[in-house]
Amino acid sequence: AHCRREAKRLGYRLFADDQCLSPTVTAVWLPDDAALDWPAIAQRLRADHNIVVGGNYGPLKNKVFRIGHMGLAQ
């Protein structure tokens, strides 16, 4: 719940509706207007904050990222 609350506070929009949220992963839309280097963002979150994120595939590639809530990053 903390991760989703903070993502919303930072202005991100969650992918799933509130009634479909998963306890193990949060999917978040990337901002439409941002010129982002997705691999660099994922690497920085893991290195600096031990937050594991994954990109998406197909039509959602570079539009949605996922934050895992299980275990520790190794």
Rosetta silent file (secondary structure, phi, psi, omega in degrees, C-alpha in Angstrom):
SEQUENCE: AHCRREAKRLGYRLFADDQCLSPTVTAVWLPDDAALDWPAIAQRLRADHNIVVGGNYGPLKNKVFRIGHMGLAQ
SCORE:     score description
SCORE:     0.000 S_00000001
   1 L     0.000  -36.597 -179.377    0.000    0.000    0.000 S_00000001
   2 H   -62.719  -44.485 -179.390    2.884    2.353    0.780 S_00000001
   3 H   -59.941  -47.247  179.640    4.398    1.945   -2.680 S_00000001
   4 H   -64.793  -40.907  179.113    1.107    2.717   -4.431 S_00000001
   5 H   -62.575  -44.322 -179.705    0.405    5.672   -2.151 S_00000001
   6 H   -68.725  -39.084  177.188    3.858    7.145   -2.804 S_00000001
   7 H   -59.891  -43.908  178.382    3.619    6.581   -6.562 S_00000001
   8 H   -65.190  -41.026 -179.794    0.328    8.486   -6.590 S_00000001
   9 H   -61.486  -34.751  179.672    1.787   11.225   -4.383 S_00000001
  10 L   -81.025   -0.846  176.007    4.619   11.647   -6.893 S_00000001
  11 L    95.562    7.904  177.877    2.061   12.059   -9.672 S_00000001
  12 L   -84.069  152.010  178.410    2.221    8.620  -11.244 S_00000001
  13 E  -105.716  129.721  179.975   -0.900    6.832  -12.434 S_00000001
  14 E   -75.450  147.601 -178.982   -1.359    3.175  -11.443 S_00000001
  15 L   -73.395  -45.135 -175.320   -2.055    0.655  -14.199 S_00000001
  16 L   -89.576  150.020  172.011   -4.616   -1.459  -12.304 S_00000001
  17 L   -67.607  154.794 -177.536   -7.932   -0.353  -10.862 S_00000001
  18 H   -55.007  -34.393 -177.880   -8.052   -0.274   -7.046 S_00000001
  19 H   -78.369   -5.979 -178.002  -10.169   -3.450   -6.873 S_00000001
  20 H  -116.487   13.565 -176.090   -7.566   -5.407   -8.940 S_00000001
  21 L   -67.664  143.982  179.966   -4.344   -4.466   -7.131 S_00000001
  22 L   -98.423  142.902  175.104   -1.799   -7.205   -6.463 S_00000001
  23 L   -76.842  -10.794 -174.265    0.001   -7.622   -3.130 S_00000001
  24 L  -107.098  -15.012 -178.194    3.170   -8.743   -4.996 S_00000001
  25 E  -155.013  146.267  173.775    3.613   -6.158   -7.754 S_00000001
  26 E  -121.095  126.113  176.594    2.572   -2.610   -8.637 S_00000001
  27 E  -101.662  133.486 -173.499    2.333   -1.569  -12.279 S_00000001
  28 E  -131.103  136.560  175.477    2.740    2.141  -12.982 S_00000001
  29 E   -73.540  135.690  170.154    2.308    4.177  -16.161 S_00000001
  30 L   -74.203  148.748  177.345    5.376    6.132  -17.260 S_00000001
  31 L   -61.223  138.617 -179.671    4.645    9.818  -17.895 S_00000001
  32 L   -66.226  -35.474 -171.911    3.683   10.451  -21.527 S_00000001
  33 L   -93.632    4.834 -176.160    5.673   13.642  -21.851 S_00000001
  34 L   -91.920  137.624  172.565    8.944   12.500  -20.317 S_00000001
  35 L   -91.113   91.028 -172.400   12.030   11.756  -22.378 S_00000001
  36 L  -108.287  142.799  170.693   13.134    8.793  -20.288 S_00000001
  37 L   -98.853   92.761 -171.779   15.977    6.351  -20.680 S_00000001
  38 H   -54.380  -49.691  179.786   14.124    3.349  -19.239 S_00000001
  39 H   -57.498  -38.022  179.697   17.169    1.041  -18.694 S_00000001
  40 H   -66.786  -38.998  178.173   19.011    3.829  -16.837 S_00000001
  41 H   -63.777  -47.509 -179.505   16.016    4.472  -14.583 S_00000001
  42 H   -60.493  -43.774 -179.740   15.651    0.775  -13.722 S_00000001
  43 H   -64.637  -42.321 -178.453   19.366    0.446  -13.007 S_00000001
  44 H   -66.524  -42.246  178.298   19.444    3.570  -10.825 S_00000001
  45 H   -60.762  -41.121 -179.650   16.411    2.520   -8.739 S_00000001
  46 H   -69.611  -45.770 -176.860   18.015   -0.853   -8.056 S_00000001
  47 H   -68.892  -43.661 -173.510   21.495    0.524   -7.298 S_00000001
  48 H   -86.402  -31.608 -171.804   20.446    3.520   -5.199 S_00000001
  49 H  -126.674    0.704 -178.336   17.285    2.280   -3.483 S_00000001
  50 L    58.008   34.107  177.264   17.284   -1.536   -3.825 S_00000001
  51 L  -103.096  120.871 -179.896   13.976   -1.246   -5.725 S_00000001
  52 L   -91.639  121.873  177.982   13.521   -3.902   -8.386 S_00000001
  53 E  -125.207  152.777  176.096   11.521   -2.716  -11.379 S_00000001
  54 E  -129.680  147.076  175.108   10.720   -4.372  -14.648 S_00000001
  55 L   -77.613 -167.272  177.926    9.674   -2.955  -17.934 S_00000001
  56 L  -127.443  177.707 -173.656    6.826   -4.304  -19.986 S_00000001
  57 L  -125.383  167.953  175.659    6.413   -6.023  -23.331 S_00000001
  58 H    62.062 -138.969 -175.664    4.344   -5.667  -26.474 S_00000001
  59 H   -67.067  -14.428  179.647    2.114   -2.617  -26.743 S_00000001
  60 H   -97.480    1.932  179.765    2.964   -1.548  -23.153 S_00000001
  61 L   -60.064  132.577 -177.868    6.743   -1.545  -23.690 S_00000001
  62 L    62.479   18.437  176.038    8.233    1.768  -22.464 S_00000001
  63 L  -120.916  -28.841 -177.038    4.773    2.815  -21.226 S_00000001
  64 E  -133.726  139.278  170.585    4.378    0.794  -18.000 S_00000001
  65 E  -124.460  159.226 -176.114    6.877   -0.406  -15.405 S_00000001
  66 E  -121.122  137.389  177.576    6.415   -2.875  -12.577 S_00000001
  67 E  -111.098  120.611  178.734    7.704   -2.699   -8.993 S_00000001
  68 E   -81.677  144.086 -179.272    8.079   -6.044   -7.223 S_00000001
  69 L  -115.480   15.218 -176.607    7.096   -6.363   -3.560 S_00000001
  70 L  -117.857  130.431  173.306    8.535   -9.812   -2.802 S_00000001
  71 L    73.346 -175.290 -179.266   11.971  -10.593   -1.424 S_00000001
  72 L  -111.061  145.784  174.561   15.168   -8.621   -1.524 S_00000001
  73 L   -70.549  136.946 -178.589   17.137   -7.580   -4.584 S_00000001
  74 L  -110.661    0.000    0.000   20.374   -9.534   -4.752 S_00000001
